[in-house]
Amino acid sequence: MIVMILKIVLAFFLPPTAAFWQARLGLQFWINLILTIIGWIPGVIHALWLILRNRPKRAEPSKGSPSPAKG
């Protein structure tokens, strides 16, 4: 949770750094760098989108025994 908050704060101040932290040197980083050069706000929006779309999903509690196979 703390890492997620840190990434969001970083996305506001240094969008390419947050994009790098999330996507390494992949295509999304380069897109974010270009958007940030064009304008700071598009870079921030893209960095936030990267961070928030890749949130880990919480595991659903198991119901006990697995459901029987249909056949």
N, C-alpha and C positions, 0 to 999 in steps of 0.2 A: 504494500500500500504506500509506503514512504517513497519507494522508487517511482511509482506511478505519479505521485504528487511532484516529485523532483523533475520528472520528464515534462510534465505539464508546465511547470514554472519555466523550465529551460526553453520550451517551445515558444513562450512569449518573448524571451530576451534574445535567444540565439536559435532560431528555427532550424538551420542546417545541422547544428550540433545535436539537437533532439532527434532529427531525422536520421542522422548517422548512428546515434545510440540505438534507435529502433530498427533500422534497416541496413546498417553497415554501409558499404560503398556500392550498394545496388542501385537500380534504376530510380527508386523512390528518393534516394539521397540526392541524386543529380537533378531530378525534377524539382525537389525542394530548394536546392541551391539556385536554380534558374528563377524560380518563383520569387525567392527572397531578393535576388538582384533586381528583378523587374519592380518589385514592391514589397515592402516588409509585411503588410497584412496578408497577401496571398501566401507567403511563406509560412506565416503563423497558422493560418487556416489549414494548410496542407500538413504541417507538422502535428497539429492537434488531431486531424483526421487519422494520420498514421498511428498515433499513440492510442487513440480511443477505439479504433477498429480492431486492434490486435490485443484487446484486453483478454486475459485468460478467463475462461469460463469456469464457474464454480462447479464442482462435481455434485451431481444430484445424489441424494442419499439412496442407498440400495434398499430394496423392498424385502430383502431376505433371500428367498430362493429365486433362482432365475425362472422366467416364464417357460412353460413347456413348448417344445417345438411343434409347429403346426405341420401336418403332413398329409 
